[in-house]
Amino acid sequence: MLVELVAWAGIQADPAARRLGYAKAAVSLWSRRRRCHRAWAGHEQQTREFALSIAQACRHRDTAWLLGGGTLADLPLAELSALFKRVVIFDIVWLASARRRAKQFPNVELRQADVTGMVAPLAEWRAGLPLPIPSMRALAELDSVPPDCVLSLNLLSQLPLLPMEYVQKHGVSRVGAESFGRAILQMHLDALQGMSCPVGLVADARRIWRSRAGETVMSENALLGLSLPTPQREWRWPVAPRGEIDNETSLDITVQASRWDGAGSGR
Ligand SMILES: C[S@@+](CC[C@H](N)C(=O)[O-])C[C@H]1O[C@@H](n2cnc3c(N)ncnc32)[C@H](O)[C@@H]1O
């Protein structure tokens, strides 16, 4: 479609991210959101409200980090820009539409970065060699100024998907790929839990496929078997209403939102 070509044309991503498929995934997310924006509105609203509740409770308000900015639809951008001196939003790929929107806020900065630190080493990796090992430092070193608030929004379950697909395409077994994916997920959770400021995490917990009659056809943990910290809120995200996958099936995600105050920070 013409609009998708336009979205493609404005994409910013480095060659390693493109090789693993992140540019294509960003256009596909943008396009899916255009088709499903009504069904997604409640989920985006819940995410914005939760993110804002954490930001408003922060005592120090110099810098906020938002991880997984994507289309910026689920971020309370204007409110965060008013609350903090500096808002830094990280994503591995940026669309021109997100860059245009962020420009409206002089203290909002979009940063092209891989929050796992895995993508560049994976693009260099060759079949037969050991897989790179996820490190917590990737998150802490995103910026030289430590944040006063970190929000990871609808990102966690996405982190292992393209890396797992890539290593499977290059001969790693499904079990091997899943264990690699689990290490990426665990690393992000550990790194968030190691931050010394308030942290909010909104993440997919379960995927539930339903029949036309609304009955559960299949259900799986969205985090390769890992559990999230005790959630403060939980809601349903109708991510693929009937017609997106096929005419019989819909897909819902159970989203969980958790927060904590930062390891021994006193912030
Ligand atoms: C489901 S989207 C998040 C939704 C987004 N907040 C929105 O409203 O569009 C997941 C986002 O995570 C980004 N992402 C996936 N893996 C990443 C990584 N390793 N580092 C940084 N961003 C990543 C994707 O590019 C995508 O924009």
PDBQT file of the ligand as one rigid body, heavy atoms in Angstrom, charges set to zero:
ROOT
HETATM    1  C1  LIG A 301       4.750  -3.357  20.730  1.00  0.00    +0.000 C 
HETATM    2  S1  LIG A 301       5.828  -2.034  20.388  1.00  0.00    +0.000 S 
HETATM    3  C2  LIG A 301       5.572  -0.984  21.772  1.00  0.00    +0.000 C 
HETATM    4  C3  LIG A 301       4.377  -0.175  21.622  1.00  0.00    +0.000 C 
HETATM    5  C4  LIG A 301       4.706   1.284  21.524  1.00  0.00    +0.000 C 
HETATM    6  N1  LIG A 301       4.964   1.823  22.845  1.00  0.00    +0.000 N 
HETATM    7  C5  LIG A 301       3.629   1.989  20.750  1.00  0.00    +0.000 C 
HETATM    8  O1  LIG A 301       2.781   2.657  21.326  1.00  0.00    +0.000 OA
HETATM    9  O2  LIG A 301       3.641   1.855  19.531  1.00  0.00    +0.000 OA
HETATM   10  C6  LIG A 301       7.408  -2.649  20.769  1.00  0.00    +0.000 C 
HETATM   11  C7  LIG A 301       8.479  -1.662  20.391  1.00  0.00    +0.000 C 
HETATM   12  O3  LIG A 301       9.699  -2.170  20.885  1.00  0.00    +0.000 OA
HETATM   13  C8  LIG A 301      10.721  -1.909  19.963  1.00  0.00    +0.000 C 
HETATM   14  N2  LIG A 301      11.817  -2.840  20.209  1.00  0.00    +0.000 N 
HETATM   15  C9  LIG A 301      11.810  -4.176  20.012  1.00  0.00    +0.000 A 
HETATM   16  N3  LIG A 301      13.019  -4.680  20.354  1.00  0.00    +0.000 NA
HETATM   17  C10 LIG A 301      13.782  -3.630  20.784  1.00  0.00    +0.000 A 
HETATM   18  C11 LIG A 301      15.113  -3.514  21.273  1.00  0.00    +0.000 A 
HETATM   19  N4  LIG A 301      15.903  -4.579  21.358  1.00  0.00    +0.000 N 
HETATM   20  N5  LIG A 301      15.566  -2.301  21.637  1.00  0.00    +0.000 NA
HETATM   21  C12 LIG A 301      14.746  -1.199  21.540  1.00  0.00    +0.000 A 
HETATM   22  N6  LIG A 301      13.490  -1.249  21.078  1.00  0.00    +0.000 NA
HETATM   23  C13 LIG A 301      13.009  -2.460  20.705  1.00  0.00    +0.000 A 
HETATM   24  C14 LIG A 301      10.041  -2.075  18.623  1.00  0.00    +0.000 C 
HETATM   25  O4  LIG A 301      10.744  -1.389  17.597  1.00  0.00    +0.000 OA
HETATM   26  C15 LIG A 301       8.647  -1.504  18.891  1.00  0.00    +0.000 C 
HETATM   27  O5  LIG A 301       8.566  -0.151  18.555  1.00  0.00    +0.000 OA
ENDROOT
TORSDOF 0
